[in-house]
Amino acid sequence: MMMETTLFFTPHQDDEVLSMGSAIIEHAKVSDTHVILCSDGSKSTVRKRLSEDGTCSFHLGYHGFYLTEKEFSGYRDTEFKESCEALGVKKENIHADKDRAVDGSLTKEKARKMILSYLEKYPNAKVKTISLLVIC
């Protein structure tokens, strides 16, 4: 009997665990589970906060991490991949494609094309996402 495939589409790095973590864990136990990152996460306000040279509203301490958007996105990608693995997703089923949307520019059409491209590879897959990602 062939294992069913489940595709989780996540808008940004960390949404996979914060918004869909428990569902991913459960699906990874019983299906061929893939997690697809839809944007690069480069425009997060956290990057600015990390480089403010001072304290922030979250905690006291010095912030002096001057990261470019590309560096920041790369670190977030690493965390995304490690998070997915911790949730039980196979390494080869974690997708952070180079042609994904720049943070803040994911349109309905780009999301639709992305989902359809994965459905071409996995035609009988179940598709899961969160409400932050508009697909219809």
Backbone as ProteinMPNN parsed JSONL, in Angstrom:
{"seq_chain_A": "MMMETTLFFTPHQDDEVLSMGSAIIEHAKVSDTHVILCSDGSKSTVRKRLSEDGTCSFHLGYHGFYLTEKEFSGYRDTEFKESCEALGVKKENIHADKDRAVDGSLTKEKARKMILSYLEKYPNAKVKTISLLVIC", "coords_chain_A": {"N_chain_A": [[0.837, -1.183, 0.0], [0.558, 2.194, -0.861], [2.007, 5.071, 0.67], [0.286, 7.985, 1.724], [0.658, 11.402, 0.603], [1.432, 14.513, 2.086], [1.344, 17.983, 1.817], [2.629, 20.768, 3.282], [2.317, 24.178, 3.23], [4.087, 26.953, 4.121], [4.091, 30.359, 5.089], [6.294, 31.938, 6.152], [9.557, 31.434, 7.649], [9.417, 29.897, 10.721], [6.645, 29.88, 10.955], [5.913, 27.317, 10.357], [6.323, 25.839, 12.681], [5.095, 27.388, 14.706], [2.445, 27.755, 13.836], [1.615, 25.393, 12.575], [2.803, 23.244, 13.732], [1.976, 21.001, 15.449], [0.239, 19.64, 13.74], [1.966, 18.984, 11.632], [3.736, 17.244, 12.953], [1.983, 15.088, 13.534], [1.151, 14.284, 10.937], [3.618, 13.628, 9.799], [4.186, 11.241, 11.012], [2.554, 9.406, 9.729], [2.388, 9.882, 6.999], [3.926, 10.758, 3.834], [5.417, 13.473, 4.334], [5.788, 16.816, 3.359], [7.29, 20.022, 3.691], [6.909, 23.24, 2.593], [8.471, 26.243, 2.047], [7.298, 29.46, 1.505], [8.171, 32.122, 1.243], [11.055, 34.329, 1.562], [11.474, 35.455, 4.059], [12.915, 37.76, 4.631], [12.227, 40.395, 5.29], [11.473, 40.688, 7.906], [10.685, 42.351, 10.949], [12.297, 41.74, 13.014], [14.964, 41.594, 12.19], [15.695, 44.298, 11.986], [15.348, 45.033, 14.65], [17.328, 43.513, 15.873], [19.588, 44.876, 15.154], [19.62, 47.306, 16.464], [21.364, 48.405, 18.331], [20.89, 48.445, 21.091], [18.406, 48.121, 23.652], [15.362, 46.232, 23.531], [11.761, 45.919, 23.379], [11.253, 43.367, 24.22], [13.25, 42.229, 25.872], [16.021, 42.966, 28.087], [19.231, 44.063, 27.068], [22.114, 44.071, 24.928], [21.993, 44.699, 21.491], [23.576, 43.957, 18.603], [23.719, 42.922, 15.982], [24.461, 43.025, 12.857], [23.063, 42.263, 10.124], [22.732, 41.531, 6.687], [19.837, 41.509, 4.535], [19.912, 39.171, 3.032], [21.73, 37.557, 4.507], [20.307, 37.363, 6.92], [17.97, 36.055, 6.053], [19.151, 33.648, 5.277], [20.035, 32.591, 7.754], [17.549, 32.274, 8.957], [16.495, 30.351, 7.23], [18.101, 28.152, 7.852], [17.291, 27.679, 10.508], [14.614, 27.069, 9.956], [14.85, 24.65, 8.498], [16.037, 22.992, 10.453], [14.026, 23.056, 12.365], [11.907, 21.793, 10.992], [12.989, 19.225, 10.684], [13.124, 18.506, 13.389], [10.433, 18.303, 13.861], [9.878, 15.969, 12.624], [10.024, 15.71, 9.885], [11.398, 14.456, 6.895], [14.698, 15.17, 5.737], [14.998, 15.5, 2.931], [12.471, 16.275, 2.262], [12.031, 18.856, 2.916], [11.542, 22.03, 1.819], [12.931, 24.907, 0.523], [12.819, 26.767, -1.777], [14.753, 28.484, -4.274], [13.429, 30.285, -5.929], [11.318, 31.29, -4.497], [8.982, 33.671, -3.047], [9.979, 37.05, -2.367], [9.979, 38.291, 0.888], [6.898, 39.638, 1.878], [5.953, 40.013, -0.676], [4.426, 37.99, -1.69], [2.06, 36.975, -3.813], [-1.369, 36.141, -4.6], [-1.418, 34.797, -7.038], [1.278, 33.939, -7.326], [1.455, 32.21, -5.111], [-0.479, 30.352, -5.856], [0.69, 29.269, -8.224], [2.957, 28.107, -7.078], [1.862, 26.151, -5.392], [0.503, 24.586, -7.292], [2.695, 23.677, -8.792], [3.916, 21.907, -7.017], [1.843, 20.115, -6.724], [1.854, 18.979, -9.225], [4.108, 17.353, -9.045], [3.342, 15.745, -6.94], [0.591, 14.488, -7.333], [-1.661, 13.433, -5.942], [-1.617, 14.5, -3.459], [-2.443, 15.8, -0.196], [-3.184, 19.136, 0.657], [-2.007, 21.523, 2.901], [-2.24, 24.529, 4.736], [-1.912, 27.796, 6.265], [-4.06, 30.479, 7.403], [-2.788, 32.882, 6.851], [-1.673, 32.707, 4.401], [-2.939, 33.335, 1.421], [-4.705, 31.585, -0.986], [-6.724, 31.294, -2.91]], "CA_chain_A": [[0.0, 0.0, 0.0], [1.339, 3.407, -1.001], [1.795, 6.063, 1.713], [-0.237, 9.242, 1.19], [1.561, 12.544, 0.675], [0.861, 15.746, 2.605], [2.162, 19.16, 1.541], [2.379, 21.924, 4.143], [2.878, 25.417, 2.699], [4.242, 27.906, 5.213], [4.462, 31.676, 4.562], [7.618, 32.384, 6.604], [10.252, 30.589, 8.603], [8.841, 29.814, 12.072], [5.211, 29.582, 10.884], [5.744, 25.859, 10.327], [6.241, 25.321, 14.049], [4.159, 28.161, 15.518], [1.067, 27.645, 13.357], [1.254, 24.078, 12.06], [3.705, 22.264, 14.323], [1.365, 19.745, 15.907], [-0.288, 18.936, 12.564], [3.109, 18.416, 10.917], [4.186, 16.081, 13.729], [1.038, 13.981, 13.354], [1.208, 13.823, 9.547], [4.935, 13.025, 9.536], [4.154, 9.868, 11.523], [1.734, 8.503, 8.922], [2.382, 10.217, 5.57], [5.123, 11.343, 3.237], [5.129, 14.873, 4.632], [6.683, 17.834, 2.819], [7.027, 21.39, 4.144], [7.381, 24.142, 1.556], [8.589, 27.629, 2.483], [6.796, 30.277, 0.399], [8.876, 33.407, 1.113], [12.419, 34.291, 2.11], [11.496, 35.963, 5.433], [13.971, 38.773, 4.756], [11.735, 41.71, 5.721], [11.015, 40.624, 9.288], [11.115, 43.459, 11.81], [13.304, 41.222, 13.949], [16.29, 41.957, 11.681], [15.938, 45.678, 12.407], [15.453, 45.047, 16.11], [18.623, 42.936, 16.241], [20.679, 45.806, 14.853], [19.306, 48.61, 17.039], [22.383, 48.874, 19.279], [20.338, 48.734, 22.413], [17.419, 47.207, 24.184], [14.084, 46.175, 22.826], [10.632, 45.74, 24.286], [11.156, 41.972, 24.632], [14.184, 41.926, 26.95], [17.134, 43.902, 28.226], [20.467, 43.523, 26.522], [22.691, 44.749, 23.781], [21.774, 44.117, 20.177], [24.536, 44.459, 17.647], [23.839, 41.94, 14.912], [24.229, 43.737, 11.612], [22.919, 41.25, 9.082], [22.023, 41.922, 5.48], [18.604, 40.736, 4.359], [20.293, 37.85, 2.535], [22.288, 36.806, 5.643], [19.212, 37.123, 7.85], [17.141, 35.015, 5.436], [19.907, 32.394, 5.34], [19.957, 32.058, 9.12], [16.169, 31.818, 9.168], [16.339, 29.1, 6.488], [18.736, 27.095, 8.65], [16.374, 27.383, 11.619], [13.441, 26.418, 9.361], [15.187, 23.258, 8.186], [16.232, 22.286, 11.73], [12.704, 22.947, 12.975], [11.156, 20.75, 10.274], [13.563, 17.929, 11.064], [12.698, 18.229, 14.765], [9.014, 17.935, 13.797], [9.798, 14.633, 12.053], [10.033, 15.754, 8.418], [12.653, 13.999, 6.306], [15.515, 16.248, 5.182], [14.724, 15.686, 1.505], [11.101, 16.77, 2.109], [12.007, 20.24, 3.392], [11.758, 22.797, 0.591], [13.104, 26.353, 0.575], [13.249, 26.976, -3.156], [15.398, 29.766, -4.567], [12.503, 31.187, -6.62], [10.183, 31.651, -3.639], [8.711, 35.106, -3.008], [10.643, 37.928, -1.406], [9.049, 38.547, 1.991], [5.969, 40.738, 1.664], [5.523, 40.124, -2.072], [3.741, 36.769, -2.116], [0.726, 37.252, -4.34], [-2.25, 34.992, -4.75], [-0.994, 34.077, -8.238], [2.55, 33.258, -7.031], [1.127, 31.093, -4.218], [-1.198, 29.357, -6.679], [1.674, 28.598, -9.079], [3.817, 27.291, -6.227], [1.085, 24.985, -4.969], [0.266, 23.74, -8.463], [3.943, 23.011, -9.199], [4.114, 20.757, -6.132], [0.803, 19.134, -7.023], [2.292, 18.246, -10.416], [5.041, 16.33, -8.562], [2.625, 14.876, -5.995], [-0.785, 14.776, -7.771], [-2.715, 13.013, -5.016], [-1.273, 15.001, -2.128], [-3.3, 16.709, 0.561], [-2.53, 20.435, 0.806], [-2.285, 22.179, 4.173], [-1.631, 25.846, 4.877], [-2.548, 28.6, 7.314], [-4.861, 31.564, 6.824], [-1.952, 34.004, 6.414], [-1.322, 32.456, 3.008], [-4.165, 33.338, 0.641], [-4.434, 30.808, -2.185], [-7.813, 31.215, -3.895]], "C_chain_A": [[0.882, 1.247, 0.0], [0.978, 4.425, 0.087], [1.27, 7.356, 1.084], [0.784, 10.363, 1.415], [0.798, 13.761, 1.191], [1.847, 16.879, 2.362], [1.726, 20.298, 2.458], [3.073, 23.132, 3.527], [2.894, 26.444, 3.824], [4.714, 29.255, 4.667], [5.898, 32.09, 4.887], [8.263, 31.314, 7.473], [9.662, 30.887, 9.982], [7.341, 29.559, 12.055], [4.949, 28.081, 10.866], [5.592, 25.301, 11.732], [5.184, 26.069, 14.869], [2.703, 27.948, 15.115], [0.644, 26.238, 12.954], [2.045, 22.949, 12.703], [3.063, 20.957, 14.712], [0.796, 18.951, 14.735], [0.847, 18.29, 11.77], [3.614, 17.175, 11.638], [3.284, 14.879, 13.462], [1.092, 13.416, 11.931], [2.528, 13.127, 9.241], [5.005, 11.581, 10.033], [3.486, 8.896, 10.552], [1.731, 8.806, 7.426], [3.756, 10.71, 5.128], [4.924, 12.857, 3.291], [6.221, 15.788, 4.099], [6.291, 19.185, 3.415], [7.703, 22.325, 3.154], [7.336, 25.572, 2.077], [8.248, 28.545, 1.313], [7.49, 31.623, 0.229], [10.231, 33.321, 1.799], [12.529, 34.847, 3.532], [12.448, 37.117, 5.679], [13.511, 40.106, 5.332], [11.238, 41.734, 7.165], [11.538, 41.81, 10.091], [12.17, 43.018, 12.818], [14.71, 41.61, 13.492], [16.645, 43.378, 12.101], [16.162, 45.74, 13.914], [16.815, 44.516, 16.562], [19.781, 43.909, 16.018], [20.485, 47.184, 15.481], [20.347, 49.158, 18.003], [21.815, 49.206, 20.648], [19.336, 47.696, 22.838], [16.175, 47.22, 23.311], [12.982, 45.923, 23.845], [10.521, 44.314, 24.808], [12.072, 41.636, 25.802], [15.264, 42.994, 27.018], [18.381, 43.259, 27.646], [20.896, 44.277, 25.287], [22.407, 43.987, 22.502], [22.777, 44.748, 19.225], [24.789, 43.468, 16.534], [23.471, 42.617, 13.6], [24.236, 42.741, 10.457], [22.237, 41.871, 7.868], [20.743, 41.104, 5.4], [18.921, 39.316, 3.902], [20.854, 36.983, 3.671], [21.181, 36.413, 6.619], [18.314, 36.0, 7.334], [17.84, 33.658, 5.507], [19.872, 31.759, 6.718], [18.555, 31.543, 9.423], [15.916, 30.503, 8.431], [16.934, 27.923, 7.259], [17.835, 26.692, 9.807], [15.13, 26.657, 11.115], [13.712, 24.937, 9.111], [15.362, 22.432, 9.458], [14.894, 22.073, 12.436], [11.898, 21.827, 12.319], [11.675, 19.362, 10.621], [13.125, 17.537, 12.47], [11.225, 17.822, 14.82], [8.801, 16.564, 13.152], [9.785, 14.588, 10.533], [11.406, 15.309, 7.914], [13.375, 15.18, 5.647], [15.165, 16.554, 3.725], [13.312, 16.21, 1.223], [10.923, 18.195, 2.645], [12.429, 21.119, 2.222], [11.812, 24.304, 0.868], [13.679, 26.758, -0.78], [13.817, 28.379, -3.371], [14.443, 30.761, -5.23], [11.265, 31.54, -5.791], [10.059, 33.182, -3.588], [9.631, 35.825, -2.023], [9.59, 38.26, -0.36], [8.192, 39.779, 1.701], [5.458, 40.854, 0.235], [4.823, 38.872, -2.586], [2.317, 37.116, -2.535], [-0.085, 35.964, -4.406], [-1.808, 34.151, -5.953], [0.309, 33.317, -8.009], [2.292, 32.048, -6.13], [0.436, 29.978, -4.999], [-0.22, 28.564, -7.547], [2.559, 27.658, -8.27], [3.096, 26.004, -5.817], [0.863, 24.036, -6.14], [1.54, 23.028, -8.914], [4.235, 21.801, -8.312], [3.044, 19.689, -6.365], [1.098, 18.379, -8.32], [3.233, 17.111, -10.011], [4.325, 15.285, -7.711], [1.118, 15.049, -6.246], [-1.894, 14.381, -6.803], [-2.502, 13.532, -3.598], [-2.398, 15.828, -1.516], [-2.511, 17.997, 0.748], [-2.987, 21.075, 2.111], [-1.574, 23.529, 4.182], [-2.319, 26.567, 6.032], [-3.208, 29.8, 6.665], [-4.023, 32.758, 6.387], [-1.565, 33.887, 4.947], [-2.62, 32.325, 2.218], [-3.912, 32.615, -0.673], [-5.564, 30.825, -3.209], [-8.272, 32.539, -4.381]], "O_chain_A": [[1.837, 1.34, 0.771], [-0.197, 4.623, 0.395], [1.752, 7.776, 0.032], [1.645, 10.281, 2.29], [-0.337, 14.011, 0.786], [3.034, 16.757, 2.661], [0.577, 20.736, 2.407], [4.287, 23.112, 3.324], [1.857, 26.765, 4.404], [5.645, 29.295, 3.862], [6.632, 32.539, 4.007], [7.594, 30.407, 7.967], [9.446, 32.048, 10.329], [6.8, 29.066, 13.045], [3.893, 27.624, 11.304], [4.806, 24.379, 11.946], [4.456, 25.45, 15.644], [1.819, 27.959, 15.972], [-0.543, 25.915, 12.984], [1.96, 21.806, 12.254], [3.562, 19.895, 14.339], [0.861, 17.722, 14.733], [0.702, 17.167, 11.287], [3.892, 16.159, 11.0], [3.77, 13.78, 13.195], [1.081, 12.199, 11.748], [2.553, 12.143, 8.502], [5.799, 10.788, 9.525], [3.803, 7.707, 10.544], [1.128, 8.059, 6.654], [4.619, 11.03, 5.945], [4.328, 13.443, 2.387], [7.408, 15.577, 4.344], [5.109, 19.461, 3.621], [8.904, 22.225, 2.902], [6.284, 26.054, 2.498], [8.843, 28.424, 0.242], [7.402, 32.215, -0.846], [10.518, 32.367, 2.523], [13.584, 34.719, 4.152], [12.758, 37.422, 6.831], [14.338, 40.876, 5.818], [10.636, 42.72, 7.591], [12.687, 42.222, 9.932], [12.857, 43.854, 13.406], [15.561, 41.924, 14.324], [17.771, 43.635, 12.525], [17.069, 46.426, 14.386], [17.387, 45.018, 17.529], [20.837, 43.769, 16.634], [21.133, 48.142, 15.059], [20.21, 50.295, 18.454], [22.243, 50.171, 21.282], [19.408, 46.536, 22.434], [15.979, 48.101, 22.474], [13.251, 45.736, 25.032], [9.768, 44.067, 25.75], [11.699, 40.827, 26.651], [15.398, 43.82, 26.115], [18.556, 42.043, 27.728], [20.122, 45.024, 24.687], [22.567, 42.768, 22.445], [22.803, 45.969, 19.074], [25.937, 43.201, 16.179], [22.291, 42.76, 13.278], [25.284, 42.425, 9.894], [21.284, 42.64, 8.002], [20.586, 40.117, 6.118], [18.272, 38.365, 4.336], [20.499, 35.81, 3.787], [21.125, 35.275, 7.085], [17.941, 35.101, 8.088], [17.2, 32.639, 5.766], [19.702, 30.547, 6.849], [18.391, 30.506, 10.064], [15.205, 29.636, 8.939], [16.35, 26.84, 7.312], [17.637, 25.504, 10.06], [14.644, 25.733, 11.767], [12.905, 24.079, 9.468], [14.889, 21.298, 9.532], [14.665, 21.022, 13.034], [11.283, 21.012, 13.007], [10.893, 18.434, 10.828], [12.793, 16.378, 12.721], [10.815, 17.084, 15.716], [7.681, 16.053, 13.132], [9.557, 13.528, 9.952], [12.439, 15.728, 8.436], [12.744, 16.069, 5.076], [15.051, 17.716, 3.334], [12.99, 16.548, 0.084], [9.8, 18.672, 2.804], [13.532, 20.977, 1.695], [10.858, 24.89, 1.38], [14.868, 27.05, -0.906], [13.4, 29.336, -2.719], [14.637, 31.97, -5.099], [10.276, 32.033, -6.333], [10.954, 33.893, -4.047], [10.007, 35.278, -0.986], [8.429, 38.486, -0.699], [8.708, 40.831, 1.324], [4.616, 41.706, -0.047], [4.647, 38.714, -3.794], [1.485, 37.498, -1.712], [0.445, 34.86, -4.284], [-1.826, 32.922, -5.886], [0.44, 32.174, -8.446], [2.852, 30.976, -6.361], [0.741, 28.8, -4.815], [-0.289, 27.336, -7.602], [2.875, 26.553, -8.712], [3.66, 24.912, -5.889], [1.016, 22.823, -5.999], [1.474, 21.887, -9.372], [4.74, 20.787, -8.792], [3.312, 18.496, -6.22], [0.635, 17.252, -8.493], [3.161, 16.02, -10.578], [4.653, 14.099, -7.753], [0.437, 15.694, -5.448], [-2.979, 14.962, -6.855], [-3.131, 13.056, -2.653], [-3.188, 16.461, -2.216], [-1.301, 17.956, 0.974], [-4.182, 21.162, 2.394], [-0.449, 23.655, 3.698], [-3.199, 26.011, 6.69], [-2.942, 30.105, 5.502], [-4.509, 33.583, 5.612], [-1.172, 34.874, 4.325], [-3.321, 31.32, 2.332], [-2.998, 32.986, -1.409], [-5.337, 30.376, -4.333], [-9.18, 32.612, -5.209]]}, "name": "protein", "num_of_chains": 1, "seq": "MMMETTLFFTPHQDDEVLSMGSAIIEHAKVSDTHVILCSDGSKSTVRKRLSEDGTCSFHLGYHGFYLTEKEFSGYRDTEFKESCEALGVKKENIHADKDRAVDGSLTKEKARKMILSYLEKYPNAKVKTISLLVIC"}
